[in-house]
Amino acid sequence: MTGDSLKVFDLTGKVAVVTGAAGGLGGAICRGFESAGAKVVAADIQEPRSSLGPNVVFRKTDVSSRKDVDALVEEACRQFARIDIMVANAAIPGGAAAEKETEEGFEKVMAVNAKGVFLCDQAAAQKMIPQGGGVIINTASVLSFIGHPTALAYTASKGAVLQMTRTFAIEWAKYHIRINAIAPGFFRTPLNQGFLASEEFMKPIIDKIPLGRIAEPEEIAGVAIFLASDASGFMTGSFVVVDGGELAAGGYTDRVLPFIYDTV
């Protein structure tokens, strides 16, 4: 790439808010944005476990609380006068067999994963509209598109993220707000730590991924920078799937069904 073409990925002078920043994906996005020149306000209900970057400001935030989310956005604007990028990334796991899922369990997951995205997007838009536009990125999932056993609440919440992204994009295009989503597959994050420890659990997951491995958190950063920057200037209401080919394969790979290749 030439120097001029690289400039479309430049975030210098932009102000970004990233939720779920204490986790693997959120932390990687914070570091990526900072390296691209952005001023970053990171948010999470937990303290970060690793460095988010020397110039990243952290604020403890419960994204299921409108009061907390509004305070987060106000703080970003107080410190940096505006907000150009919102990454609604915070999420929690959760789920049970469908017949055993509880009202409390379902509501807890939806409050963070779906309501939290709604609150963050809306609070950001209310600042972006009078300033003439901005960019919003939601973290969806491959489970926004497919079902999964014992993950009723989680898949429902991520399906909601997909539909909110589409609807917000349609409504806010007139305000020059672009809103897209990243749909990650299986990443090596603290959220997945319990699964990663089990070879029995991980083998069928890896077998379904054509690239034959799970992703590292830093592999999300470039996608987030692309969606936040002018490089994606004609994209809104779209989804970028980052899953090693899992969704495209639909579970069919040469490790799962080798007999397909022997019979054609």
C-alpha positions in Angstrom: 0.0 0.0 0.0 1.1 3.6 -0.6 1.3 6.2 2.1 -1.9 7.9 0.8 -3.9 4.7 0.8 -2.9 3.9 4.4 -4.3 7.2 5.5 -7.8 6.0 5.1 -7.2 3.7 8.1 -5.9 6.7 10.2 -7.8 7.5 13.3 -5.7 10.4 14.4 -7.7 13.0 16.3 -10.7 10.7 16.7 -12.3 10.0 20.0 -13.4 6.4 20.6 -15.4 4.7 23.4 -14.9 0.9 23.8 -17.0 -1.1 26.2 -16.1 -4.6 27.4 -12.5 -3.3 27.5 -11.4 -5.6 30.3 -11.9 -8.6 28.1 -9.8 -10.0 25.3 -11.6 -8.4 22.3 -12.3 -5.1 23.9 -8.7 -4.7 25.1 -7.3 -5.6 21.7 -9.6 -3.0 20.0 -8.5 -0.3 22.5 -4.8 -1.0 21.7 -5.5 -1.1 18.0 -7.4 2.2 18.0 -4.6 3.9 20.1 -2.0 2.6 17.6 -4.1 4.1 14.8 -4.0 7.5 16.5 -7.3 7.6 18.4 -8.0 8.9 21.8 -9.7 6.0 23.7 -12.0 5.9 26.6 -12.3 2.2 27.8 -15.2 0.9 29.9 -16.0 -2.3 31.7 -17.7 -3.4 34.9 -14.4 -5.0 35.8 -10.9 -3.6 36.0 -8.6 -4.4 33.0 -6.4 -7.5 33.4 -3.7 -6.1 31.1 -2.6 -2.8 29.7 -5.0 -1.1 27.3 -2.4 1.3 26.1 -0.5 4.2 27.8 -2.9 6.8 26.7 -6.2 5.0 27.2 -8.6 6.4 29.8 -10.5 3.7 31.8 -13.9 4.2 33.4 -15.8 1.6 35.3 -19.2 1.1 33.7 -22.2 -1.2 33.9 -23.6 -1.1 30.3 -27.0 -2.4 31.5 -27.5 0.8 33.4 -28.6 3.9 31.4 -27.2 6.1 34.2 -23.7 4.5 33.8 -23.8 4.6 30.0 -24.8 8.2 29.9 -22.1 9.1 32.4 -19.5 7.3 30.3 -20.4 9.2 27.1 -20.6 12.5 29.0 -17.1 11.8 30.5 -15.7 11.1 27.0 -17.1 14.4 25.8 -16.0 16.3 28.8 -12.4 15.1 28.4 -12.2 15.2 24.6 -15.1 17.5 23.5 -16.7 14.9 21.2 -17.2 11.2 20.5 -16.5 9.9 17.0 -16.6 6.2 17.5 -18.6 3.9 19.8 -17.8 0.2 20.1 -20.6 -1.6 21.9 -18.6 -4.7 22.7 -19.5 -5.7 26.3 -21.1 -9.1 26.7 -21.4 -11.9 29.2 -21.9 -15.7 28.6 -24.8 -17.6 29.8 -27.2 -20.3 28.9 -28.8 -23.6 29.8 -30.8 -26.3 28.1 -33.8 -24.5 26.7 -36.3 -26.3 29.0 -34.2 -25.4 32.0 -33.4 -21.7 31.2 -34.7 -19.4 33.9 -36.3 -16.0 33.6 -33.6 -14.5 35.7 -30.8 -16.1 33.7 -32.4 -15.0 30.4 -32.9 -11.4 31.6 -29.3 -11.1 32.9 -27.8 -12.0 29.6 -30.2 -9.8 27.6 -29.6 -6.9 29.9 -25.9 -6.8 29.1 -25.7 -8.2 25.6 -28.8 -6.6 24.0 -30.0 -3.8 26.2 -26.4 -2.7 26.8 -25.8 -2.4 23.0 -29.1 -0.4 22.7 -28.1 2.0 25.5 -24.6 2.5 24.2 -25.6 3.1 20.6 -28.4 5.5 21.6 -26.2 7.5 24.0 -23.5 7.8 21.3 -26.0 8.8 18.6 -27.4 11.6 20.8 -23.9 13.1 20.8 -23.1 12.3 17.2 -26.3 13.8 15.7 -25.6 17.4 16.6 -21.9 17.1 15.8 -22.7 15.9 12.3 -22.1 12.2 12.4 -19.9 9.4 13.7 -19.3 5.6 13.6 -20.8 2.9 15.8 -19.5 -0.7 15.8 -21.5 -3.5 17.6 -20.0 -6.8 18.5 -22.4 -9.5 17.3 -21.3 -13.2 16.9 -21.5 -16.1 14.5 -24.3 -17.1 16.9 -26.2 -14.1 15.6 -26.8 -16.3 12.5 -27.1 -19.9 13.8 -28.5 -21.6 16.8 -26.5 -23.5 19.4 -27.5 -25.9 22.1 -27.6 -24.7 25.7 -27.1 -21.1 24.6 -30.7 -19.8 24.2 -30.2 -16.5 26.0 -26.8 -15.8 24.4 -28.0 -16.6 20.8 -31.1 -14.5 21.4 -29.1 -11.6 22.6 -26.7 -11.7 19.7 -29.5 -12.1 17.2 -30.9 -8.9 18.7 -27.6 -7.1 18.1 -27.8 -8.1 14.4 -31.3 -6.6 14.0 -30.5 -3.5 16.0 -27.5 -2.8 13.9 -29.6 -3.0 10.7 -32.4 -0.8 12.1 -30.1 1.8 13.6 -28.2 2.0 10.3 -31.4 2.7 8.3 -32.7 5.3 10.8 -29.4 7.1 11.4 -27.9 7.3 7.9 -29.6 10.7 7.5 -27.5 11.9 10.4 -24.3 10.6 8.7 -23.9 8.0 11.4 -22.5 4.7 10.1 -23.2 1.6 12.1 -21.8 -1.9 11.4 -21.1 -5.0 13.4 -18.3 -7.5 13.8 -19.4 -11.2 14.2 -16.5 -13.0 15.8 -16.2 -16.8 15.9 -14.2 -18.5 18.7 -11.4 -16.4 20.1 -8.9 -17.0 22.9 -10.4 -14.7 25.5 -11.1 -14.7 29.2 -14.8 -15.2 28.4 -13.9 -18.6 26.9 -11.2 -19.6 29.4 -13.3 -22.5 30.8 -13.9 -24.0 27.4 -10.2 -23.6 26.3 -9.1 -25.8 29.2 -11.0 -28.7 27.9 -9.5 -30.6 24.9 -12.7 -32.7 24.7 -14.8 -29.5 24.3 -12.4 -27.7 22.0 -11.7 -30.5 19.4 -15.1 -30.4 17.7 -15.0 -26.6 17.7 -11.7 -26.5 16.0 -12.7 -29.3 13.6 -15.5 -27.1 12.3 -13.2 -24.2 11.5 -11.6 -24.5 8.0 -8.5 -22.6 9.2 -8.0 -25.3 11.8 -7.5 -23.0 14.8 -9.1 -20.5 17.1 -8.4 -16.8 16.8 -6.2 -14.6 19.0 -7.7 -11.3 20.3 -5.4 -9.0 18.3 -6.9 -10.5 15.1 -10.0 -8.4 15.8 -8.2 -5.1 15.9 -7.6 -4.6 12.2 -11.3 -5.2 11.4 -12.4 -2.7 14.0 -10.0 -0.1 12.7 -11.3 -0.7 9.2 -14.9 -0.2 10.3 -14.0 2.9 12.4 -12.1 4.5 9.6 -12.7 6.2 6.3 -11.7 2.9 4.6 -15.3 1.7 5.2 -16.9 5.0 4.3 -19.7 3.4 2.2 -20.6 0.6 4.7 -23.5 0.8 7.0 -25.9 -1.9 8.3 -23.2 -4.5 7.4 -21.6 -7.4 9.3 -18.0 -8.5 9.1 -17.6 -12.2 10.1 -14.3 -13.1 11.6 -14.5 -16.8 12.3 -11.8 -18.7 10.3 -14.5 -19.8 7.8 -16.7 -21.6 10.3 -20.0 -19.9 9.1 -19.1 -20.4 5.5 -18.4 -24.1 6.0 -21.6 -24.7 7.9 -19.8 -27.4 9.9 -18.5 -29.2 6.8 -14.7 -29.4 6.7 -12.2 -32.0 5.7 -11.7 -32.9 9.3 -15.4 -33.4 10.0 -16.6 -35.2 6.9 -13.6 -36.5 5.0 -15.8 -39.1 3.2 -17.3 -36.3 1.0 -14.0 -36.0 -0.9 -13.8 -39.7 -1.3 -17.2 -40.1 -2.9 -17.3 -37.3 -5.5 
